[in-house]
Amino acid sequence: MPVIPLFKLPVLCINNVLINMDTISLVSLSLTSRRSKRLVRTSKTSLAGFNIEIKNDVTQVQFVIPENVEVGNWFFKIEEKESSGGQVMEMRYAHFVSSSGCPFFSFKDDVIHSYHSANDIQQSVKLGVEYLRDLFKKPVIKVYLFPNVFKASKRPFHIGFNECNNLFIEGEKEIKNEDLKSILETLTIKTRLILNIPVNSSFECNTNLLEFKRLTCSYKVVSCRWITREVLMSLKCTHMQFHHTLLTAEDIMPFFERWYHSDDTEFTILLVKTDESFAGMNLDRFNPTQWNPEQRGPKFLYSPDIAFECTAGVDIMRRDGLLCTVDNRINVLIFAVWHNRFHDVSGVSRMM
């Protein structure tokens, strides 16, 4: 196959070549020289951003295009001595970086493999993520954090970026208060936080620093005991889901009353599951009415694949005409606001 003298082509031709290159090839090209890096930085790509999965012995950066389709990966791995002869490697990590500011690594198909010692992997991840974000000017879309077996040396957990759209923290062991506090107070989460991990009931953080709109605490019995009445009242989320909570009807009522007497047009839903009950949730003074099919639809769309059947709940109209439904199912309470009175649930796979 003939070699194309890329840099001898006119600029428009170079741009057309770059537009048709895959992401991994663009990364490879950018590392060859400062000029190639500048060309890649100014080229158009279909890349939407990055997903990052952080475990103890490996950090995976996924290159994703719209619809969260994965088109390549960069693996930062801790290299074990016995594997030194068996891995597919062209270049090993050294204690220096290339002229473009990134550590050496190898390429294979749509994957970059980068091997490091346990002591330097944090710095290597930082260099790699910062390089990619500077190269493509794209956001970190999703971060998956699995802190179960993290060693004390692997802190902070997130490195190379200070914000992401969505953060998922998962595990079987309780996350330490100081670790979770550090994550929530130093990492800007723009859209969603999912805590599927045990959280100590004594956990506290500065909720004024929390900017995300969606919060889910869903791990078994000890993920949201830290959500007290005071915490609930301080959160600015529009979508909240808490499982095995200690919140009672007396804790929920001030939250509902504040919304009812406010001009808040963003809050959408609070779903709370308790091991007890929400007995004592008295809404009579708000003039509740039964479901009227001419006033709203029977099902509330929670997410693209989940909807709630709300025909048994009571409806309450706010003074500005905004309608809400409160559905008390003994140990599950749904407080949902109908910004759209008739949701399209034709593509829903789960009805609750």
N, C-alpha and C positions, 0 to 999 in steps of 0.2 A: 504494500500500500504506500503510495507516495506521501512524503512529508509536506505538510502545508506550512509555508513560512509565515506564520500568523502575524508577527509583528511588522512584517513588510507589506501587509495588506493595507488598503485605505481604512480609515476609522470606521466608516459605515459597514464595511465588510467584516471587520473585527467584531463589531457589535452583533452582527447577525450570527456569527459563529458562536459567540458567547451565549446568546439567547437560546441556542439549541443544545448547549452543553448541560449535562446533569450536574446536580449540586456537588457531588463528591469530586468530579473533574474540575469544577470551578475552584473548590478549595485547594486541590492539588496545584492548579495553575497559579493561584494567588501566591503560593509559597516560593515560586521560582525566582521572583524578583520584585522590587518595589514597583516597577512599571506595571507588571502583570497584576499586582494587587490593586493598583489604582484602576485598571481597566475592569476588573471584576467588581469592584465597589460601585462603579458607575453603570454596570450592565443591568438590564431588566431580567428578573427571574420570576418563576412561579412560586418561589418559597414564601410560605405564610409566616413561618417562625420555627421555634424549637420546643420540643418536649424534653425534659430532663428527668432521668430516673436515678436516684441516689441511694446506693446501698453501701455496705461496709467495704467490700473489696472491689467494687466496680461502679463507675458512674457512666451512664449511657446518655448521649445526646442524640436525639432523633431529629432529622430534618423532615419537616412536614409541609405539605402544600394544602390549599383549601380543602375543607371537609375532613381535616385531620388525617390525611393520607400520608403514610410514611414513605419517604423516597431515599432514605439513607441513614446511616448511624455512625457515630464516633464513640468507640468504647475506650474509656480510661480504666485500665486494669492494673491490679497489683500482681506483679510477676513473681511466680514461684520458681525457686531454683531448679526443681526437677523438670520444669516445663521449658527450660531455656532452649532446648534443642528441638522441641516438637511444635512450637508455634510458627505459623506462617508470618515471617517477618522479613522485611527488606532493610529496615533501619531500626536501631534500638534507641530508646530514650537516653540522652546524655545530660550532663549537668550544664548544658548551655542550650541556647535556642537558635533557630535559623535567623537569617537576616531580616525576615519579616516579623520576628518576635514570637514565634510559635515553636514548641518542642518538636523534635523529629518523631515520625511515626511511619507506619506502613499502610499501603492501600491494597484492598482486595475486593473487586466487584464494587458494590455500593456500600462498603463498610471501611471505616478507618479504625485500625487497631493501634492503641498507644499504651505501652507498658511502662510501669513505674514501680519504684519501691514503696513500701507502706509509708515511709517518711516524707516522700516528695509528691505523692499523688494529689494532695490538696492544692499545692501550688501549680501543678500541671493542669488540673481541672480549671483552675482560675485563669491561667493563661489561655487555654483552649476556648473556654466559653467567651471570654472577653474578646478574643480574636474573631470568633464567628459573629458576635454581635456587632463588632466594628466593621467587619467585612460586608455583611448583608443588611445591616440596619433593620433587623427584624426582632420582634419581641419574643420573650420566653412565654410560651402559651400555657403549658402545663408542667408542673413539677410534681414528681412522685417521690416521696421520702419514706424510707423504711429504716427507722432508727433503732430497731431492736438490739442489734449486736454491735452498734457503733462503739468504737474505742474512744477513750477520752481525748486522744490525739486528733480525732476527726471532728473538730469543732472550729468554727461554725459549720453547720451542715451545708448551708448554701454558700457558694463561693463563686465569684466571677459574675454575679448579677445581684442586683439589689431590688428587683421587682419582677413579678410574674403575674399572669392573668388568673391562673388557677393553681391551688396547692392542695395535694392529697397526701395526708400523713396516715400511714397504715402500719399496724403491728399488733403483736399479742402482749407485749410487755408494756408496763406503764411508762410513759415518757416523763422524764424528770421536769419538775416545775421550771427550773432555770433554763432548760433547753427550749421548752415550748415558749416561755416568755421571750427568750432571745429571738426566736424565729418570728413571732408575731409582732414584736416591737421594732425589729430592724429590717424585716423583709416586707416590702409593700405588695400586698395581694390585692389586685384590682377588682376581681369578679367573684371568686368562689373559694371557700375553704371547707374541706371535708376532713373531719377528725374521726378516723376509724381506728382508734387506739385508746387504751385506758388513759384517762386523765385524772390526776389527783383532785379530790374534792376541794383541797385547799389552794388550788391554782388561782393566781390572780395576775392580771396584766392591765396595762393602760388601754382601756377600750377606746379612748379618744383617738388612738393611733390606728385603729382598725378601719380600713376603707372599703373592704369587700362588701358586696351586696348579698351574697348567698352564704349561709353557714349551716352545715349539717354535722351533728354529733350523733353517730349511729352505732358505736361499738357496744355490744352486749349491755352490761349493767353499770359500767363505770366510765362512760365517756362524757357525760354532761352534768354530772353532779355539781360541777363548778358554776353552772348557769343558775344563779340565784335570782331573786326578784330584782335586786339592784343591778346585776349584770344585764338581765333582760331589758330593763328600762334604759340602760346606757348604750345598747347596741343600735347601730344605724342601718342594719341589714333590711332588705326588702323581702327576702325569702329565708325562713328559718325552720329547721327541722331538728327536734331534740328527742332522743329515745331514752327510756328509763330515767326520766327526769324526777327530781324531787319537788318540782314546781306544783303548786296547788291552785285551786280556783281563786283563792285570795291573792295569789301572785299574778295570775293572768288578768284579773279584772282591772288593775290600774293601767296595764298596758293597753287593753281594749279601750278604756275610758279616755286615755290620752289620744288615741287615734280618733275616736269618735268626736272629740271636741277640737280637733286640730284641722289644719288645711293640708295635711300630708297626702300627696297624690302619687307617691311612689311605693309605699308599703303594699305588699301583695299577699303574703301568706305566712302564717305561723302554724306549724304542725307539732303537737306535743304528745308524746306517749309516756304514760306513767305506769308504775306497778301498782298504784293505788286506784284512785278515781278522782274525777273533777266534780264531785258532788258539791253543791252550793254555788254553782255558776248561775246567778240570778240576773236575767237580762230584761225583766218585765218593764222597768222604767224607760227602756229604750224603744218601746212599742214594737216588739218583734212580730213578724208575720210568717205564715207558712209559705212554702214554695208556690210561686205563681208561674206556670210555664210561659205566660205571655211577658213576664218581667225579666226572666233570665233562663238560661239553659239548665239542664239537670246535672251536668258534669263540669267540674272545674279542672282545667288543664294545668297540671303541676309542672310537667316537663314534656318533651316531645313524645315520651313513651309511657307516661303515667298520668292518670286522671282520677279525680275523686268523685264519687257519687254523692251529690249534695241535696238530694230531694228531701231527706229527713231533717236537715238543719233548719234553723230559723233565720229569716232575713231581716236586716236592719238597715234603714236608709239614713244616711247622714244628711245634714242640712244642705250640703252642696249637691245632693243627688247621687253621691257615690254609694253603691250598694255593697253590703258585705253579708256573708253567711257565717254563722257560728254553729258548728255541728259537734255536739258533745256526745261521744260514743262511749261513755263510762270511763274507759282508761285511755281514750284517744280524743284529743280536742283539735278541731280544725277551725281556724279563723282566717277566712279567705275573702279578699276584696275583688269585686268583679269590675276590673278596668275594661274588660270586654264581656258583655252580658251573655254572649252566645259563643262559647268556645268550639272550635272545630276539633273534634276528638277522633276523627276517622282513622288516623294512623296510630292510635294508642294501642299498645300491647298489654298494658296492665291497668286494670280498673280496681280501685280500692274504695 
